[in-house]
Every structure is written in structure tokens, then in C-alpha cells.
Amino acid sequence: MSVDRAQRAGLPSLDAGAASRLRELLARRKAGVPLAHLTQRQTFLGLEFLAGPDALIPRKETEILGRAALAKLGCLAQARGALKVVDLCTGSGNLALAYAWYEPRARVYASDICPSALELSLRNLQYLDLAGRVELRQGDLLEPFDHAEFLGQCDFLSCNPPYISASKVKQMHPEIANFEPEAAFNGGVYGVSILMKLLKGAPRLLKPDSWLGFEVGFGQGMSILRQLQKNPAFSAVETYADELGEIRAIFARSKAAAGA
């Protein structure tokens, strides 16, 4: 189980075999292996997820995006009923599966370019018993949804993209750089290559008066906010900050239909 749940579960008694296993785990932890890889679990938005080296470990900062997204989905579902929701760069599936878990009126489609990440998200889908509620697709960013059934048909689109500049990826803490997939962090030369592709392509998928929500890296928020405020495809922009006041999630609403 995850650390969050283990803290509430009480400590078991250890026999000789369990004590030996604990020493092995401690040695791996001291060598830098992330705790979530050892427990093979991570809590995200109150749900227990399977975790491993095939995808980014769900982070607390991504819960900023997740909580705001769930609030948007609730409002949209109240007004529209059934929703078509897309989550890009889904990784372990934590955002997509949380949407389906907490908003039963959402039909969720999730994608990732990495086959091993999709394998983990599939295991999480089965672990949370959400088969039939979430569909997984492989492909590069918006490519899996470049079809008539999605173009102009999505009520909500989210993404937690790679946003670390290529030069800084190897400078990250060894626990991250050595054990988590580089593809989950590397956002190109300036860290915003994938974000720029997202902002360019997302309006094609969104219905009028619908929402795009995505996570941004430390220090990127104001620049991307200014770009969105000048983007004619969107009518409103909202930002969500962490406890330090740093923008970590941005939401943009597509323009309403003409005459609406």
C-alpha cells in the first residue's frame, strides 16, 4: 500500500523473512530508489494507484490540476449531462481515472506516446475497476484524437505534459533523473515545446464554451498566461497556484458558438 495508507494501517509484526525483506528494501531506498517504486503504490486525489518505473509517479502538485478539473467537470456535467473528456500524456492514468471515479457522467479517453506507460495505466484501470469508463490510446499528444468523433466534440481536455528543459533534465535530483522516465520530463530545449503544441492543437478538439486544463512548470505560468490571453481561440483564462503562490495549473475556455 501507499505511504499515506500505511500510516493509518498500523505496523505489522515481522518474522525473520519479513525483517530480511525490510533490510533489502532499506538498502534500495538508500541507493535512491523512489519510495513509491518500493511500495508499488501512490495515493493521488484520495485514490490508491499502482506505481512503477514505467511512468511518472503521481505528484501532489498535479492534484492542483486534478481538483480544479473535477470542479469544472462537475459544473459541465450539471449543465450538459454526459461529457466527453480527453486526458493527454496520461502516464499512469492518474488524472483520467480520477475523473472517471469522481464524475460518473464523464466518458474519459486517455493517451500516451509510451507503450509501457499505457500498460501501467491499463493495470490501474483494472485495479480501480473502471473498465468501460476509460479508453486508452497510444500516440503523440493530440494525434490519437484527430478524428471526426473528437474534433469539436470534447467538453474537457487536460494534459500534464513534460515541461522541464532538456538541459535541466539530467540536473534533477538523482532519485528522479535515475529512476523515472526521461520522456515524462523532457519538454525540449526551453521546456515548453509540448505545451506549445498543446495550445495550438487543443482548440480543434473542444466544443464551444469548453475547457482546456494543463500543468505548467515552476516559473512558466506568467508567460503562458500572457500567450493564452492573446489567443483568439479562448475567451477566458484561469490560473491555480501552489501554497507558495506559484502558478502550477492553467485553464482556458474555448469561445462560445457564434450567436450563443
C-alpha positions in Angstrom: 0.0 0.0 0.0 1.0 3.6 -0.4 2.7 5.5 2.4 -0.4 7.6 3.1 -2.5 4.4 3.7 0.3 2.6 5.6 0.4 5.4 8.1 -3.2 4.6 9.0 -2.9 0.8 8.9 -0.7 0.1 11.9 2.6 -1.7 11.9 2.7 -5.5 11.4 4.9 -7.9 13.3 8.0 -9.0 11.4 9.3 -12.6 11.3 12.8 -13.3 10.2 11.8 -13.4 6.5 10.0 -10.1 6.7 12.9 -8.5 8.5 15.3 -9.6 5.8 13.0 -8.2 3.2 12.8 -4.9 5.0 16.6 -4.7 5.1 16.6 -5.3 1.3 14.1 -2.5 0.8 16.0 -0.1 3.0 19.2 -0.8 1.0 17.4 0.0 -2.2 15.9 3.2 -0.7 19.3 4.3 0.5 20.5 3.7 -3.1 17.9 6.3 -4.3 15.0 4.1 -5.5 11.8 6.2 -5.0 9.6 5.0 -2.2 6.7 4.6 -4.5 8.7 2.2 -6.6 9.3 0.1 -3.4 5.7 0.1 -2.2 4.4 -0.1 -5.8 1.6 2.3 -4.7 1.0 6.0 -4.7 -2.0 8.0 -3.4 -3.5 10.6 -5.8 -6.6 12.6 -5.0 -7.6 10.1 -2.4 -7.3 7.1 -4.7 -4.7 4.3 -4.5 -2.7 3.8 -7.7 -0.2 1.3 -8.8 3.2 2.9 -9.3 6.4 1.9 -11.0 9.3 3.0 -13.2 7.2 2.9 -16.4 5.5 6.3 -15.8 5.9 9.4 -13.7 4.9 8.9 -10.0 1.8 11.0 -9.4 2.7 14.2 -7.7 0.9 16.3 -5.1 1.3 19.4 -7.4 -0.7 17.6 -10.0 -3.6 17.4 -7.6 -3.9 21.2 -8.1 -4.8 20.5 -11.7 -6.9 17.5 -10.7 -9.0 19.3 -8.2 -9.7 22.2 -10.5 -10.5 19.8 -13.3 -13.0 17.9 -11.2 -14.7 21.2 -10.2 -15.0 22.1 -13.9 -16.3 18.6 -14.8 -19.0 18.8 -12.1 -20.3 22.1 -13.5 -20.2 21.0 -17.1 -22.0 17.7 -16.2 -24.7 19.6 -14.3 -25.3 21.7 -17.4 -24.8 19.2 -20.2 -25.2 15.7 -18.7 -22.8 13.2 -20.3 -19.4 14.5 -21.1 -16.6 13.6 -23.5 -13.3 14.1 -21.7 -9.7 13.6 -23.0 -6.5 13.4 -21.0 -3.2 13.6 -22.8 0.2 12.4 -21.6 -1.7 10.3 -19.2 1.2 8.3 -17.8 -0.1 6.1 -15.0 -3.6 7.3 -15.8 -4.0 9.1 -12.5 -5.9 12.1 -13.8 -8.0 10.2 -16.3 -9.0 7.6 -13.8 -9.7 10.2 -11.1 -12.1 11.9 -13.5 -14.0 8.7 -14.2 -14.0 7.7 -10.5 -15.4 11.0 -9.2 -17.6 12.1 -12.1 -19.8 9.2 -13.3 -21.2 11.3 -16.2 -17.8 11.6 -17.8 -16.7 9.2 -20.6 -12.9 9.5 -20.5 -10.3 8.9 -23.2 -6.6 8.9 -22.3 -3.4 8.7 -24.4 0.3 8.5 -24.0 3.1 8.1 -26.5 4.9 5.5 -24.4 3.6 1.9 -24.6 5.0 0.9 -21.1 3.2 3.9 -19.5 0.0 2.8 -21.2 0.5 -0.7 -19.8 0.7 0.8 -16.3 -2.4 2.9 -16.9 -4.3 -0.2 -18.1 -3.3 -2.0 -14.9 -4.6 1.0 -12.9 -7.8 1.0 -14.8 -8.3 -2.7 -13.9 -7.1 -2.1 -10.3 -9.8 0.6 -9.9 -12.4 -1.4 -11.7 -13.1 1.3 -14.2 -13.3 -0.8 -17.4 -15.9 0.6 -19.7 -15.4 4.1 -18.3 -12.0 4.9 -19.7 -10.5 4.1 -23.1 -6.7 4.2 -23.6 -5.0 5.1 -26.8 -1.3 5.2 -27.9 0.1 8.2 -29.8 1.8 11.5 -29.8 -0.2 14.2 -27.9 -3.3 15.0 -29.9 -2.7 12.6 -32.7 -4.8 9.7 -31.3 -7.9 12.0 -31.4 -7.5 13.6 -34.8 -10.8 12.0 -35.9 -14.3 13.3 -36.5 -15.7 11.8 -33.3 -13.4 14.1 -31.3 -12.9 17.2 -33.4 -15.1 19.9 -31.9 -16.7 17.3 -29.7 -14.8 17.4 -26.4 -16.2 19.0 -23.3 -12.9 19.0 -21.4 -9.3 18.4 -22.4 -6.4 18.0 -19.9 -2.7 17.4 -20.0 0.2 17.1 -17.6 3.0 17.4 -20.2 6.7 17.2 -19.9 7.9 20.7 -19.1 11.5 20.6 -18.0 14.1 22.0 -20.4 16.3 19.3 -22.0 19.4 20.8 -20.4 18.0 20.6 -16.9 16.6 17.0 -17.1 20.0 15.4 -16.1 20.4 18.0 -13.4 17.3 17.0 -11.5 17.6 15.1 -8.2 19.2 11.7 -8.8 16.1 10.0 -7.3 14.1 11.5 -10.3 16.8 11.5 -13.0 18.0 8.0 -12.4 14.7 6.2 -11.8 11.8 7.9 -13.5 11.3 8.0 -17.3 13.0 11.0 -19.0 10.2 11.2 -21.5 7.9 12.3 -18.7 10.0 15.4 -18.0 11.8 16.5 -21.2 9.9 19.4 -22.7 12.5 20.3 -25.3 15.2 23.0 -25.4 13.2 25.6 -23.4 10.8 23.2 -21.7 7.7 24.4 -23.5 7.8 22.5 -26.8 5.0 20.2 -26.0 3.0 22.9 -24.2 3.1 25.0 -27.4 1.9 22.1 -29.5 -0.9 21.6 -27.0 -2.1 25.2 -27.1 -2.0 25.2 -30.9 -3.9 21.9 -31.3 -6.4 21.8 -28.4 -9.0 24.3 -29.8 -9.7 21.8 -32.7 -11.0 19.2 -30.2 -13.0 21.5 -27.9 -16.7 22.2 -28.2 -17.6 25.9 -27.9 -17.5 27.1 -24.3 -15.5 24.1 -23.1 -12.2 23.9 -21.1 -8.6 23.1 -21.6 -6.6 22.5 -18.3 -2.9 21.7 -18.0 0.0 21.7 -15.6 3.0 24.1 -16.0 6.5 24.1 -14.6 7.9 26.4 -12.0 8.3 29.9 -13.5 6.4 29.1 -16.7 3.0 30.3 -15.6 3.0 34.0 -16.3 4.5 33.7 -19.8 2.0 31.1 -20.9 -0.9 33.0 -19.2 0.0 36.1 -21.4 0.1 33.9 -24.5 -3.4 32.5 -23.8 -4.8 35.9 -23.0 -3.9 36.9 -26.6 -5.0 33.7 -28.2 -8.3 34.3 -30.1 -9.4 30.7 -29.7 -10.0 31.2 -26.0 -12.4 33.6 -24.2 -11.2 33.2 -20.6 -8.1 32.1 -18.7 -7.8 31.0 -15.1 -4.7 30.1 -13.0 -4.3 27.9 -10.0 -1.3 28.3 -7.7 0.5 26.2 -5.1 1.0 27.1 -1.5 3.9 29.4 -2.4 1.8 31.4 -4.9 3.5 29.8 -7.9 1.1 29.1 -10.9 1.0 25.3 -11.4 -2.2 24.9 -13.5 -3.8 26.9 -16.2 -7.3 26.6 -17.6 -8.6 28.2 -20.8 -12.2 28.3 -22.0 -12.9 27.9 -25.7 -15.0 30.6 -27.3 -18.8 30.2 -27.3 -20.5 29.4 -30.6 -21.4 32.4 -32.8 -24.7 33.8 -31.8 -24.8 31.9 -28.4 
